[in-house]
Every structure is written in C-alpha cells, then in structure tokens.
Amino acid sequence: MSKNNKRIVILFTYGGGLRGLIPAHIMARIESVTGMAMSDMVDIFCGPSTASILNSALNMPHPRRPDRPRFAARQMVRFYEREASYLFPTDSTRAFRGLIHDFNNRMMKIGQLDRLLRHGHYDSARLGRALRALFGKHKLEDSLSSLIIPAYNIEGNALQAIQELQETPDDPVHTQNNIIDNGGYAMWFKNMRIPNARNLHPVPDIEFYNAVMGSTAAPTLFPCHRFVHKQAENKNTFPVSLIDGSIFDNPCISYMGAIRQHLPKDAEVVMICLGTGYTNKSVSHRDWNKYGALGVVDPSNDFPLINIFFHAPESALLGAFKDELGANTYVFNKSLNSKDKSTLPNSAPDDSSPENIKRLRQFAYDIMSENERDFNKVCHILAENGEQRLKSRKRGSMFHLFGE
C-alpha cells in the first residue's frame, strides 16, 4: 500500500455480449480468493456494453442491507448462463432477415416488409425484461462504489462552436465554427464516490436499467434504446437514443476522458483490465481491396471495418496510457484468433450454445492460469484496498456517531 494511503483502484471491463462470462468468472474467482465483494475492493468501475451489466449489478445495494451489494460475481455467472438462450435464441433466419432488410432499405423501401423483418435484430424486449428483473428501479446514485456507464447518443448536438479569444461576429478569424458538431456524441453516466474527488458534477438522474439498456445496444444485435433523460443540474429533460458504449470506450479513453480529471492529484492509480477475448485481426491489403464497400462490414468477413473502429482509438492512445500508469496496469485477456479453434469459444457475442458457455468458462480459467503471478498480485492489491476502504468507512461512521 502506498504510504499516503491514496491508492485508487480502477476496474475496466471490456464489452462482448455473452463473452461477458469471461470477466464474470474472473471476478467470481477474485471474490472467492479474497473473501470480499468486488464493490468493497474496487474504487472505480467502468466499461461498456456487457461490462455495464456486470459493474452495475455488483454495485447495486441489497434491499435489506443497503451498505452491501445485492449480487456476488458468482450470481452474475449464473445470470449469464441462465439468460443466454433467452436473450440470444437460435435463429437461423436472423442473418437472412438482416440481408433482406438491407436490400429493402437500399432498393425497394417497402415499409411493411421493413417492419416484419425487425431489421435482423434480436428482440430487445427480452433484454429489457431481464435487466428490469435484475435492476428494478434502482438508480445510478445508489451505486456502492464509483461507477461509470458509457453509451453513445446518436441524436443531438454534442459541441457548440468554439471561438478564438477576442473574436467577434463582425471580426471573425479563420477558425470560427471549426469544432461545431451537429451529430451524436459520447455520454458517460457517472457516480464518482472516491474521497477528495475533483471536478465533480451532479450524479445523472437515471435508472441503471436505462443506462445499461443504452450501453448494451450493440448495433448489429439490438435497436438503439430511446428514453427521456432528465438532467440532474437543472431538471431539464431531453430524449436520447443510445447505442453500445463500445463504439468509443476502452481503458485508455475511460481513463483519459472520464476518470483522470476527478482523481486527487497525489493518488496512486492502479488499473485492472478484464478482457472478453481479443477479436481484432490483421487484414491483408489484398483482402481489404477485395471486400468492397459492403464487404468491410459483412459478418461473413468478421466485420473488419467495425473491428477497426472499435480498436483504433485504443491503439492510438495506448502509448500515452502506458506512459502515465506504467507498471500499475494489469491486463487479463488473450486472443480468440488462434489457428486451432477446437477448444476456443466463439468470438461472436451471441453464441448461447451449451458448448460455447463451457468454453467461455474454460477460457476465463486459462487466462487466470496463464497470468497466475499477476492474478495473485491483483488479489493481494484488491484485498489490501478493501481493508483500507473498510477502515475508512468505520472511521467515517465513528465521526458521524459522535458528531465530529
């Protein structure tokens, strides 16, 4: 532990649909080894898509003991295993329906056919029922530890025009309006609860349900999640249409864009990253040129352009991220692109087959086994941090009890 007792432990978990079982198994093992809940040991939880399900559930208070988490990580493992085939039922016609929808959208534009095809999406009402049963009416402000849920709003204006110093409408400079943005924008729904946090804003008035539904709305799997959002600052309301936070979020962006400005200046930061399997592949120039305009987003080619969009921001920021955190970064992940796929889980986020569920579990245990030294070190760091946080809470309770 740092001598000034200012350590901040951040847990970033990647997205990946049912591959969220991988970090769920890792967290269940961590809780088993340490004997403590993740919300006791981690200061800041972050991550998009399926990570928002895990992080929110592990930080939701118990109805009878509001200072304790409602769910343990092992229960979230069971949640994924139980809901997998319900959320992602075997549907041999889904890809075909999506193909016909795309053709209809580009060529025929028959409205009735468009409605019948459901755009090739899974039924979002099933996801909604599962998440409502999980989260009830709990809100982000109820989170036990700091929690950040990313999502991308595809509607609205993100930024206003930026003007140069001393610029006036009558005397503009060449850069006037150069950063205006009339499109969508990234959103981080935050509840920052770390001691001595800086640059804080009111916690958004949003239910876990809506934030997570938005963050998990993967464009190839579910439609966007639309609801009316109320700003905590002024109680103004406005509609948002959210899609998967994985569109922009990764450990580097979460740290640089959503977390760093809130950290105490003298904090010692430790960042733990739990992966769901590396899926990005190298593409030869010959294959890329052969794909054509539609081939670069074709699932039969493993969505090469989409994978690039997901991974490009992380690769761009990785150097600065490593320079800042150095050896205090621990990554638990491995590739799903091995030539021998006989024992690997499916890289697709929606394979709910019993065999794939078993492979996801084994993949998680392989990650821990192959990184045993770092895993044991992280368990020690987390347990130590949990004990320190418990002492701080007890001191706070004593001060409150005696009116100090």
C-alpha positions in Angstrom: 0.0 0.0 0.0 1.3 3.5 -0.7 2.5 5.4 2.3 -0.1 8.2 1.9 -3.0 5.7 1.7 -4.2 7.4 -1.5 -4.4 4.4 -3.8 -7.2 4.4 -6.3 -8.1 1.0 -7.9 -9.9 1.2 -11.2 -11.5 -1.8 -12.8 -12.2 -1.7 -16.5 -14.1 -4.5 -18.1 -14.5 -4.9 -21.9 -17.7 -5.4 -23.8 -18.5 -8.5 -25.8 -22.1 -9.8 -25.2 -22.2 -13.3 -23.8 -18.4 -13.2 -23.7 -19.0 -11.2 -20.5 -19.0 -14.6 -18.9 -15.2 -14.4 -19.0 -14.7 -11.4 -16.7 -17.7 -12.7 -14.6 -15.8 -15.9 -13.9 -12.6 -14.0 -13.2 -14.4 -11.7 -10.7 -16.1 -14.7 -9.1 -12.6 -16.2 -8.5 -11.3 -13.0 -7.1 -14.2 -12.8 -4.6 -13.6 -16.4 -3.7 -9.8 -15.9 -3.1 -10.1 -12.6 -1.2 -13.4 -13.3 0.7 -14.6 -9.8 -0.2 -17.1 -8.3 -2.6 -15.8 -6.5 -5.7 -17.6 -3.3 -4.6 -15.6 -3.5 -1.3 -12.3 -3.6 -3.1 -12.6 -1.5 -6.3 -12.8 2.3 -6.2 -14.0 2.9 -9.7 -15.9 0.5 -12.0 -16.0 1.3 -15.7 -16.6 -0.4 -19.1 -19.1 -0.5 -21.9 -21.8 -2.9 -23.1 -21.9 -6.2 -21.2 -19.5 -4.7 -18.7 -22.2 -2.2 -17.7 -24.4 -5.1 -16.7 -21.7 -6.7 -14.5 -20.5 -3.4 -13.0 -24.0 -2.1 -12.2 -25.2 -5.4 -10.7 -22.1 -5.7 -8.5 -22.7 -2.2 -7.2 -26.4 -2.4 -6.6 -27.3 -2.3 -2.9 -29.0 -5.1 -1.1 -32.7 -4.2 -0.3 -32.2 -5.2 3.4 -28.6 -4.2 3.9 -28.1 -1.0 1.7 -24.4 -0.9 2.5 -23.8 -4.4 0.9 -24.1 -5.5 -2.7 -27.2 -7.3 -3.8 -25.3 -9.7 -6.1 -22.0 -11.5 -5.9 -20.0 -12.2 -9.1 -20.9 -15.9 -9.0 -24.5 -14.9 -9.2 -23.8 -12.9 -12.3 -22.2 -16.0 -13.8 -25.5 -17.8 -13.2 -27.4 -14.8 -14.7 -25.5 -15.0 -18.0 -25.8 -18.8 -18.1 -29.5 -18.7 -17.3 -30.4 -15.8 -19.7 -28.1 -16.7 -22.6 -30.5 -18.7 -24.7 -33.4 -16.4 -23.8 -31.6 -13.3 -25.0 -29.9 -14.9 -28.0 -32.2 -17.8 -29.1 -31.0 -19.9 -32.0 -32.3 -18.1 -35.1 -31.2 -19.5 -38.4 -33.1 -16.8 -40.3 -31.7 -13.7 -38.5 -28.8 -13.2 -40.9 -31.1 -13.7 -43.8 -33.7 -11.3 -42.4 -30.9 -8.7 -41.9 -29.8 -9.2 -45.5 -33.3 -8.8 -46.9 -33.8 -5.7 -44.7 -30.7 -4.1 -46.0 -31.6 -4.9 -49.6 -35.1 -3.5 -49.0 -33.7 -0.4 -47.3 -31.4 0.3 -50.2 -33.6 -0.7 -53.2 -37.3 -1.3 -52.6 -38.2 0.7 -49.4 -41.3 -1.3 -48.7 -42.4 -0.1 -45.2 -44.5 -3.1 -44.3 -41.7 -5.5 -45.1 -39.3 -3.3 -43.1 -41.5 -3.8 -40.0 -41.9 -7.5 -40.4 -38.1 -8.1 -40.7 -37.3 -6.5 -37.4 -34.1 -5.3 -39.0 -32.3 -8.5 -38.2 -32.2 -7.6 -34.5 -32.8 -9.8 -31.6 -35.9 -9.0 -29.5 -34.9 -6.1 -27.3 -37.9 -6.6 -25.1 -36.3 -9.8 -23.8 -33.2 -7.9 -22.8 -35.4 -5.3 -21.2 -37.3 -7.8 -19.1 -34.0 -9.5 -18.0 -32.4 -6.2 -17.0 -35.6 -4.9 -15.3 -35.7 -8.0 -13.2 -32.1 -7.6 -12.3 -32.0 -3.9 -11.5 -35.6 -3.0 -10.6 -36.0 0.8 -10.2 -32.5 1.4 -8.7 -30.7 4.5 -9.9 -27.1 5.3 -10.7 -26.9 7.4 -7.5 -27.4 4.2 -5.5 -24.1 2.7 -6.7 -22.0 1.5 -3.8 -18.7 2.4 -5.4 -17.8 4.9 -8.2 -19.5 3.7 -11.4 -19.2 4.9 -15.0 -21.5 3.7 -17.7 -20.7 4.7 -21.3 -23.2 5.0 -24.2 -23.3 6.8 -27.4 -26.2 9.2 -28.2 -26.9 9.1 -31.9 -29.1 12.2 -31.8 -28.5 15.8 -30.7 -25.7 18.3 -30.7 -22.5 17.4 -28.9 -20.4 20.6 -29.1 -21.1 24.3 -29.7 -18.9 26.4 -32.0 -15.6 27.4 -30.3 -14.5 30.9 -30.9 -11.0 32.4 -30.7 -10.1 34.7 -27.8 -11.4 38.3 -28.6 -13.2 37.0 -31.7 -16.5 38.8 -32.6 -19.1 38.1 -35.2 -18.0 41.2 -37.1 -14.4 40.3 -36.9 -14.1 36.5 -37.3 -11.0 34.6 -37.6 -10.5 31.6 -39.9 -11.1 29.0 -37.2 -14.6 30.3 -36.3 -17.1 27.3 -36.1 -14.4 24.8 -36.8 -15.4 22.5 -34.0 -19.2 22.7 -34.3 -20.8 19.2 -34.1 -24.4 18.6 -35.2 -24.3 14.9 -34.8 -24.3 12.4 -31.9 -21.9 12.3 -29.0 -20.4 10.0 -26.4 -22.0 10.1 -22.9 -20.6 8.9 -19.6 -23.2 8.4 -16.9 -21.0 8.8 -13.7 -21.4 8.4 -10.0 -18.0 9.4 -8.6 -17.6 8.4 -4.9 -13.9 8.5 -4.4 -12.6 10.6 -1.5 -11.4 14.1 -2.4 -12.6 13.7 -6.0 -12.1 16.8 -8.2 -14.3 18.5 -10.8 -17.5 16.7 -9.8 -20.9 17.2 -11.4 -24.3 16.1 -10.0 -25.0 12.4 -10.5 -27.3 11.9 -13.5 -30.9 11.2 -12.6 -31.0 7.9 -14.5 -32.0 4.3 -13.6 -29.5 1.5 -14.0 -32.0 0.0 -16.4 -31.9 2.8 -18.9 -28.2 3.4 -18.8 -27.4 -0.3 -19.2 -30.0 -0.8 -22.0 -28.3 2.0 -23.9 -24.8 0.8 -23.3 -25.6 -2.7 -24.4 -27.5 -1.8 -27.6 -24.9 -3.3 -29.9 -25.9 -2.1 -33.4 -25.7 -5.5 -35.1 -27.7 -7.2 -32.3 -30.2 -4.7 -30.8 -32.0 -1.5 -31.8 -31.0 1.7 -30.1 -32.6 2.4 -26.7 -34.6 5.6 -26.6 -35.9 7.3 -23.5 -36.4 10.8 -21.9 -33.3 11.7 -19.8 -33.5 14.2 -17.0 -30.5 16.4 -16.2 -29.6 16.4 -12.5 -28.3 20.0 -12.7 -31.5 21.8 -13.9 -34.1 19.1 -14.1 -34.4 19.7 -17.9 -35.5 16.7 -19.9 -34.5 15.7 -23.4 -34.8 12.5 -25.4 -31.7 10.3 -26.0 -31.2 7.4 -28.4 -28.4 5.3 -27.1 -26.2 2.6 -28.7 -23.4 0.5 -27.4 -20.7 2.3 -25.4 -18.1 0.0 -27.1 -18.4 2.3 -30.1 -15.9 4.6 -28.4 -14.9 3.3 -25.0 -11.8 1.4 -24.0 -9.4 1.5 -21.0 -7.4 4.4 -22.5 -10.4 6.5 -23.3 -12.1 5.8 -20.0 -9.0 6.8 -18.1 -8.1 9.8 -20.2 -11.6 11.1 -20.9 -13.8 10.1 -17.9 -11.6 9.4 -14.9 -8.3 11.3 -14.7 -9.9 14.8 -14.2 -11.6 13.5 -11.0 -8.6 11.9 -9.3 -6.8 13.5 -6.4 -3.5 14.9 -7.6 -1.5 12.7 -5.2 -3.3 9.5 -5.9 -1.5 6.3 -6.8 -3.6 4.7 -9.6 -3.9 1.0 -10.2 -5.9 -0.1 -13.3 -7.1 -3.6 -13.8 -8.5 -4.6 -17.2 -10.6 -7.7 -17.6 -11.0 -8.8 -21.2 -13.5 -10.7 -23.1 -11.0 -12.1 -25.7 -9.1 -10.2 -28.3 -11.0 -10.4 -31.6 -9.2 -7.9 -33.9 -7.5 -9.5 -36.8 -4.8 -8.3 -39.3 -6.3 -7.8 -42.8 -4.1 -8.1 -45.9 -4.3 -5.3 -48.4 -5.5 -7.8 -51.0 -8.4 -9.0 -48.9 -9.3 -5.4 -47.9 -9.4 -4.3 -51.5 -11.4 -7.4 -52.5 -14.1 -6.8 -49.8 -15.5 -3.6 -51.5 -17.9 -1.1 -49.8 -20.2 -3.6 -48.2 -17.7 -6.4 -47.6 -15.9 -4.4 -45.0 -19.0 -4.6 -42.8 -20.1 -8.1 -43.8 -20.3 -10.6 -40.8 -19.1 -13.3 -43.1 -15.8 -11.4 -43.2 -15.9 -10.9 -39.4 -16.9 -7.2 -39.7 -13.3 -5.9 -40.5 -14.2 -2.2 -40.6 -16.3 -2.4 -37.3 -13.4 -4.2 -35.6 -11.0 -1.5 -36.7 -13.4 1.3 -35.5 -13.5 -0.4 -32.1 -9.8 -0.9 -31.7 -8.3 2.1 -33.5 -8.9 4.6 -30.6 -7.3 2.2 -28.1 -4.2 1.7 -30.2 -3.9 5.5 -30.8 -3.9 6.2 -27.0 -2.1 3.2 -25.8 1.4 4.8 -25.7 0.2 7.8 -23.6 -1.8 5.5 -21.3 1.1 3.2 -20.6 3.4 6.1 -20.0 1.1 7.5 -17.4 0.2 4.3 -15.5 3.3 2.3 -16.2 3.6 -0.9 -14.1 0.4 -0.2 -12.3 -1.7 -1.7 -15.2 -2.8 -5.3 -15.1 -4.5 -6.8 -18.2 -6.2 -10.2 -18.1 -7.0 -11.2 -21.7 -5.9 -13.5 -24.6 -6.6 -13.9 -28.3 -9.6 -15.7 -29.8 -7.9 -15.8 -33.1 -5.7 -18.9 -32.7 -5.4 -21.2 -35.7 -6.6 -24.1 -33.5 -10.2 -23.1 -32.7 -11.2 -26.6 -31.5 -11.3 -25.5 -27.8 -11.8 -21.8 -28.1 -15.1 -20.1 -27.5 -16.8 -18.4 -30.4 -15.7 -14.8 -31.0 -19.3 -13.9 -31.8 -21.1 -12.2 -28.8 -24.3 -14.1 -29.2 -23.4 -17.8 -29.3 -25.6 -19.2 -26.5 -25.0 -22.9 -27.1 -24.2 -25.0 -24.0 -20.8 -26.0 -25.6 -19.8 -22.3 -26.0 -20.9 -21.5 -22.4 -18.5 -24.2 -21.2 -15.7 -22.9 -23.5 -16.1 -19.4 -22.1 -15.6 -20.7 -18.6 -12.5 -22.6 -19.6 -11.2 -19.6 -21.4 -11.5 -17.5 -18.3 -9.7 -20.1 -16.2 -7.0 -20.3 -18.9 -6.4 -16.5 -18.6 -6.0 -16.8 -14.9 -3.7 -19.8 -15.1 -1.5 -18.2 -17.7 -1.3 -15.0 -15.7 -1.1 -16.6 -12.2 1.6 -14.4 -10.8 -0.2 -11.2 -11.8 -3.6 -12.7 -10.7 -2.3 -13.4 -7.2 -0.7 -9.9 -7.1 -4.0 -8.3 -8.1 -5.9 -10.3 -5.5 -3.5 -9.0 -2.9 -3.8 -5.4 -4.1 -7.6 -5.7 -4.1 -7.8 -7.3 -0.6 -5.5 -4.6 0.8 -7.5 -1.9 -0.8 -10.7 -3.4 0.5 -9.4 -3.5 4.1 -8.3 0.1 3.8 -11.7 1.2 2.5 -13.4 -0.7 5.3 -11.2 1.1 7.9 -12.1 4.5 6.3 -15.8 3.7 6.4 -15.6 2.7 10.1 -13.7 6.0 10.8 -16.4 7.9 9.0 -19.1 6.1 10.9 -17.4 7.0 14.2 -17.1 10.6 13.3 -20.8 10.7 12.3 -21.8 8.9 15.5 -20.0 11.3 17.8 -20.9 14.4 15.8 -17.3 15.2 14.9 
